[in-house]
Amino acid sequence: MATNAGGPHTLKYGVTAQHILGLEVVLADGSLVTFGPVADPGELNLLDVIVGAEGTLGIVTKAWVRLTPDPESYCTLRATFDSLDAAAGVATDVIAAGIVPAALELMERGIIQAVEEAFHFGFSTEAAAILIIELDGSPTEIARQREKIIAVCENRGGGEILFAESADEREALWKCRKLAGGAKGRLSPSYLSEDMIVPRTKLPEMIRLAHEIGAKHGLQVVTLAHAGDGNAHPTLLFDERDEKQIESVHAAARETLKACIDLGGSVTAEHGVGYDKLEMMSVQFAADDLSAFERVRKSFDPYGALNPGKAVPVMGKRNGI
């Protein structure tokens, strides 16, 4: 709730805020208040202000959440592509065809190679990208959508297309994606994984820019993405025992986030701002916007007692931390 977290299945089901009906919150003065569950649609909705506020407005002690029924059935597939643009283009084409998959995940070459080295799934390490697409719903609906997705993948030059025919096979297909984060640890002693979102059509360009910026600073970059909504996680690989590499990785991170903003994106998608991205807030938002954020914060916590120095730049310190 603190970061309004997302994840692979937010394409269809939404981020955390879409599933919160009410919150019990301790405010900075120690008072306990309840926001929602909102029965009156005309009532002021403060839930979406609290969710994603990174603990700067209050401490959540209780939550009422919306329960979502499990789908009747699933169809999970993995498709391999020789081009990053082709793989990302599938995401655009699928949505344009009126299909909203439960998940649409992208792994680019660097991650594919790391996962293959670590876990031996049998991937071609020459593949430029792999997509994992999951459909859910009624068997009839899934059958119709599956045929459309096959056609989209083939039209974009998709190579090997594997379907999970059982729950065990579905788990195996997802395993390659879920183990990708751990596989990054085999590539270098340390890594910095960024969180950003760009328009879906800009995703290939964002990934390429991240690689170019990393190379300029002498750093390897590998990327995972929630391709359905343009949420990318470029990961900068480095060795924290080397002071020069630490300087390089922070410089590369700032340039990568700036490139994201220039592409019409946001420097945070599902993991918050914290203090690492404070200076980028001043790049993305105008002074009036930041002032509005600050006024909201002060209305809840006038003395700045809750999670100070996080999420919103302090007045007079907007050009750096």
N, C-alpha and C positions, 0 to 999 in steps of 0.2 A: 504493500500500500504506500510505503514511503516514496517509492520511485515510480508509481503507476506502471509496474512491470508488465512486460508483454511476453513474447516467446513465440514458438513456432505456430501455435494454433490461434493467434490473435487475428489473423487475416479474416477468418470467418466469425470468431467468437468475441473479438474485441479485447482490449487491455483491461487491467484490473478495475478501473473506474466503472466499466460497464456491468460489473458484477457485485458492486457494493450497494446495499440498500440502506444501511445505517451505520453510524459509528458512535462509540462512547469514547470521549477524549478528555484527558487531563490538560488543562490550559496552564500557562506559565505562572498564574497566581495560585495554582493548586486546586482550582475549582474543577468539578467533574460535570461535563455537559454531554448531552446527547444530540446528535444531528441525524434526523431521520429516525426510522424509515419514513420517507416523505409520502404522506397520504394525499396531501393537497398539491396538485401540480402547479398551483400558483404560489406556493410557499417558496421562500428564498432557499435555493439549493446550495448549501455550503459543503456538501460531500465532495464535490469535484475540486473544491479549493483545498481541502485537507489531503485528499488522495494525490500523491505526487509532490507534496510540499516538503518532503525529505526531513520530516521531524522538526521543521522550523515554526510550526503553528501550534502544535500540541502533540501529546503522546497518546497514541491510540491504545486503549485497553480492552476494547470489545468491538466486534464487527458483526453486522448482519449481512449475509451474503446470499446472492441469488443461486439457487441450485439449477443446474442444466442437465436434462436427461441424457443418458448415454445414447449415442446414435444407434439405429437399428443394425447398421452394417458399415464396413469400411472397405476401401480399396486403396492400397498404397503401392506406388510405383517409383522406380528409380530410372532416370534417363541420363545418358552420357552424351556430351557435346564436344565438338572440336573447336568451338568458338564461344567465348564468354558472351558476346553479343547475342548469339543464337539462344543460349540458355536463358539469358535475361529476357529476350524477346518472347520466349514461351510464356513467361509470367504475364506480360502485357497482352498477348494474344488470348490466353485463357480467360482473363478477366473480361476482355472485349467480347468474347464469345458468350458472356452471360453466366460463366461458371465461377463460383467462389469456393475454391478448395478449402478444406480445413487447415491445410498447411501447404506451403510452397517454399522449400528451402534450397539454397544454393551453396555449393562448396566449390571453390576454385582450385586450380592446379596445385598450389602450394599445400593446401590442406589435404587434398586427395593423396598427395605423395606422403605426407606425414602419417595419415591414417593407414595407408597401405603398408608402410614400413613397420608400423607398430602392431597392426592387427591382422594383416594379410587377408583382406576381403576379396582379393582378386581383381581390383580396379586396374584399368590401364592408367599408368602414371603419365601417359602422354595426353590424356584427356584434359581439355581446357576447363571444363566445369561438369558438375553432376547436379541434377535436380532431384529432390525427393518431393513427390506430390502425393498428398493424401486427400481422398474424397470420403465423405461420410453422408449417411442418409438412408433412404429406402433402396433396396436392391434395384428396383426399376430406374430410379433417378441416377444411381451410380452407374448402371450399365450404359445409359445414354451419355453421361458426362465422360465416361471412360473412353468411348469411341471418339468423341470430339477431341479429347486431350491427346490420344494417339495420333490423330490427324495433325494437330498443331505441332507436336514434337517432330513428326516425320517431315512436315513442311519446313521446319527450322533446321533440318539436317540432323536430327537426333539419331544417335547410333544405337547402342544396346539399350533396350527398354525391358526392365524386369518388373513383374507383378508379384505381389505377395498373394499366394493362394490360401494361406492359413494364418492363424494368429502368430504361430512361431516364425513364419516367414516375414510377417509384418514387423515383428520385433527385431528380426535380423536386419531388415532394411533400415529401420530407425537407429539401430545400434551404431552404424557407421557415422551417423550425424551426431549422436549423443556422446560418442567417444572422441569426437574431433577436438574438443577443448583440451582434454588430457593429452592428446597426441602432440599438441603444440609444445608441451613441456619437453618433448624429446628433441626439439629442433634447436633450443637454446636454453641457457641457464635461467633467463628471465624474459618476460614479455609484457607489453602494455597493450591491452585489448581496448580499442576505442568503440564507442557506441554513437551512431549517427543515423540520420534518415534523410533520404533524398527522394525526389519524384521517381517513381518506378522506372521510367524510361531513362533516367540518368544513372542508374545503378552501374552499368558497365563502365561508364566514364569515371565514376567515383572510384571504382576498384582500380582502374588503370592509373588514375592520378595518385592514389595511395601508394602503389608500387613505385611510380616515378619519384615521388617525394622521398620514400624510404631509400631508394637507390642513391639519390642525391646526397643523402646523409650517411651512406655506407651501411644501411640496414636492410635486412630481408623483411618482407611483408607478406603475410598470408591472410586470406579473408574468408569469413563465413557471412552469410546474409539470409535474412528473412525476405526472400526475393518478392514475395507477394505484395509487401507494403513498402519496399525500398529501404528497410532497416539493415544497415551494414555494420560489420564488426571487423574492420581492418586491424590486424595484430602486428605490432612492431616487435621484432625479435632482437634482443640485446643481452649484454652481460653486465649486470649491475655492479660487478667488482671493478669495472672500468669507468672512471669518472667521465672520460670523454664521451663514452657511449651513452651515459646517462644524460649528458647535455644534448647529445644528438637526438636521442629518442624524444625528449621533450620538445625540441625544436621541430622535429618531424611531425609530432602529434599536433602542434599548433598549426602548422601549415596544412595538414590534412583536414583539420576541422574548418579552417578558413576556406579550403576548396569546397567543402560540403556546403557552407553558407553561400558561396558564390554560385553553386548549382541549384540554389533555391531550397536547400535543406535546413535541418536543425541539428545542432551539436549534441543533442541528447534525444534518445528515442525511448529507452526503457530502463536505463540504469542511473538516471539522475545527473546532477551537475556537481554536487559536492563542493570541494574547493579546487579540484584539479582543473575544472573548466571555467572557473569564475571569470577570468580575463576574456574568454570567448563570448560570454554573455554580453559584454559591452560591444563586441563586434556584430553580434546577431541582432541585438535590440537597440532601439533608440533610447536616448536619455529619458524621454517621457514615459516609455514603457517600463524601464527599470525603476523609475520613481513610483509608478503605479504598483509594481510588485512590492516595493519597499513599504508603501502605505498599507497595503493589505497585511504584510507581515507585522507592522507595528500595531495594527488594530487588534491583533491577537496577542502580541507579545511586545509591549511598548519598550521594555528594557533589554530586549535582545538576549534573553536568558536561554532560549531553546536553540540548541545546535548553532551557536554563533559562528559567523564567518563562512557560512555555507549557502550555496544555491543562488543568492542574490548579492551582487557586489555592493560593498558598503559605500555610502556617499563619499566622494572625494578620492576613492580608490578604484576607479573604474578602468584604469589603464593597466592594471596589474594586480597581483595578489598582495 
